[in-house]
Amino acid sequence: MATETAAPAGPDLPDRRVTEREARFSSGLPMLVAGIVLLLAGVALAVVASHQSHGAAVALVVLCVLIFIAAALALAGLTPVVPGQARVVQLFGRYRGTIRDSGLQWVNPFTRRIAVSTRVRNQESAQAKVNDADGNPIEIAAVVADTASAIYSVDDYTQFVTIQTETAVRHIASSYPYTSRREGELSLRENAEEITSRLSAEIAARVALAGVHIIESRLTRLSYAPEIAQAMLRQQQASAVVGARQVIVEGAVGMVQLALQRLQDDSVVDLDEERKATMVSNLLVVLCSEQATQPVVNTGTLYQ
C-alpha cells in the first residue's frame, strides 16, 4: 500500500470573494408585451394629440412622453440569459446578485448586467521543465476542466486560472520523484491517480478565489528532460535486466532443486556431493545462459 506523502500546502491567497446570491428578477415576457403595448399607446396618443386644440394637445403630449418613458424602462430591463451563461447584476457599482435561470428575464432597468460563462472548458498548461523531488529535471504538462463564474475577484479569470494551474503543476511535480526508489513512496509515474487527485485539489484551492470550480485535472505529459533522458533510459534498462536476471536465477535454482529431488526420490542415480555440485553447476549454466549451450561428451569419468 502506498504511503501518503502530503505535498506542502500552497500559499494562502487573500479571501476577497463576493458571495454569490440570486438577484431579484421576474419573467421578461409580460414586460416585453407591456413595453410593446405602451409604445403603441404612445404612438396612438401622439396621433390623437396632433388633432386636438392647444391645451388638450399639450396634456396629451406630456402623457405620451410619460408612456414612452415607461415603455423604454420596461424594455430596457429585459435581459436574455442563454444556457451556459449567467448574468451578474450590478447597480451603481454594487453587486446585486446573479441570474442563472435561462430565458428572457426582467430586472431593474438601471442595473448593469454582465455576462459570465458557466460552461465547462479545458485549460491546458504549457509544457514546463521542473526538478522532481530527487532533483531530476522532468517535463510535465496538465489539462484542467473547469467552470467559471467570476467577475469581481480577479481581473481576468481565464489568465488567472492559467497561471495558477501552471504554479500548481510545478509545485506538485517538485514534491514527488519521477519514479519511486523506496517501497511505499508515491511517484509521478507509478501513482498517477493519487497525484492527479492532489493536483485537482491544489488547483481548486488556488482558483477558488475567482469562483472557478475544478471538475478534473490530468497530466498530459510526463518525461525526463532531454539532457538526462538517455542516462535515465540506460538506468531503467539496467534495472530491468537486473530484475529479469533475478527471476531467471530464482527459477533456475528451483528447477535444479526439483531435478535433484526427483533423481533422489526415484533412485535414478546415486550422486555424492561432488557430483551434485557438478550437476548443479552444469544445470545453472544451461538455464541461466543467454546463448544456447554446446554439449560436451565426457568419455571418461569425473575424475579423469
Long-range contacts (C-beta under 8 A, 24 or more apart in sequence): 1-184, 2-184, 2-185, 2-186, 2-191, 2-194, 3-184, 3-185, 3-186, 4-186, 4-194, 5-175, 5-176, 5-185, 5-186, 7-171, 7-172, 7-175, 7-176, 7-198, 7-202, 8-171, 8-175, 10-167, 10-168, 10-171, 10-202, 10-205, 10-206, 13-206, 13-209, 14-209, 15-209, 16-153, 16-209, 17-152, 17-153, 17-208, 17-209, 17-211, 18-95, 18-152, 18-153, 20-97, 20-98, 20-149, 20-211, 21-97, 21-98, 22-97, 22-98, 22-99, 22-100, 23-87, 23-89, 23-96, 23-97, 23-98, 23-99, 23-107, 24-96, 24-97, 24-107, 24-108, 25-79, 25-89, 25-99, 25-101, 25-105, 25-106, 25-107, 26-105, 26-106, 27-103, 27-104, 27-105, 27-106, 28-77, 28-78, 28-79, 28-80, 28-103, 28-104, 28-105, 28-106, 29-104, 30-106, 31-74, 31-75, 31-77, 31-78, 31-106, 32-74, 32-75, 32-78, 32-104, 34-71, 34-74, 35-71, 35-72, 35-74, 35-75, 35-78, 36-71, 38-67, 38-68, 38-70, 38-71, 38-74, 39-68, 39-71, 41-67, 42-67, 42-68, 42-71, 73-109, 74-106, 74-109, 76-109, 77-106, 77-107, 77-108, 77-109, 78-104, 78-105, 78-106, 79-104, 79-105, 79-106, 79-107, 79-113, 80-104, 80-105, 81-105, 84-117, 84-118, 84-119, 85-115, 85-116, 85-117, 85-118, 85-119, 86-115, 86-116, 86-118, 86-149, 87-113, 87-114, 87-115, 87-116, 88-113, 88-114, 88-116, 88-151, 88-152, 89-113, 90-114, 95-152, 98-149, 114-151, 116-148, 116-149, 116-150, 116-151, 117-148, 117-149, 118-147, 118-148, 118-149, 119-147, 120-145, 120-146, 120-147, 120-215, 121-145, 121-146, 121-147, 121-148, 123-158, 123-161, 123-162, 123-165, 124-220, 125-162, 125-165, 125-166, 125-169, 126-166, 127-221, 128-166, 128-169, 128-170, 128-173, 129-225, 130-169, 130-170, 130-173, 130-174, 131-174, 132-173, 132-174, 132-176, 132-177, 132-178, 132-188, 133-174, 133-175, 133-176, 133-177, 134-177, 134-178, 134-181, 136-177, 136-178, 136-224, 136-225, 136-228, 136-232, 137-224, 137-225, 137-227, 137-228, 138-173, 138-178, 138-188, 138-222, 138-223, 138-224, 138-225, 139-221, 139-222, 139-223, 139-224, 139-225, 140-169, 140-173, 140-188, 140-219, 140-221, 140-222, 141-169, 141-219, 141-220, 141-221, 142-169, 142-199, 142-217, 142-218, 142-219, 142-220, 143-217, 143-218, 143-220, 144-200, 144-203, 144-214, 144-216, 144-217, 145-214, 145-215, 145-216, 145-217, 146-207, 146-212, 146-213, 146-214, 146-215, 147-212, 147-213, 147-215, 148-210, 148-211, 148-212, 148-213, 149-211, 149-212, 150-210, 150-211, 150-212, 151-211, 153-209, 153-210, 153-211, 154-209, 154-210, 157-207, 157-210, 157-211, 157-212, 160-207, 160-210, 160-212, 161-207, 161-210, 161-212, 164-203, 164-206, 164-207, 165-203, 165-207, 165-217, 167-206, 168-199, 168-202, 168-203, 168-206, 169-199, 171-202, 172-198, 172-199, 172-202, 178-222, 178-224, 188-219, 188-222, 189-222, 192-219, 195-219, 245-288, 248-287, 248-288, 249-288, 251-287, 252-283, 252-284, 252-287, 252-288, 253-284, 255-283, 255-287, 256-280, 256-283, 256-284, 256-287, 259-283, 274-302, 275-302, 278-302
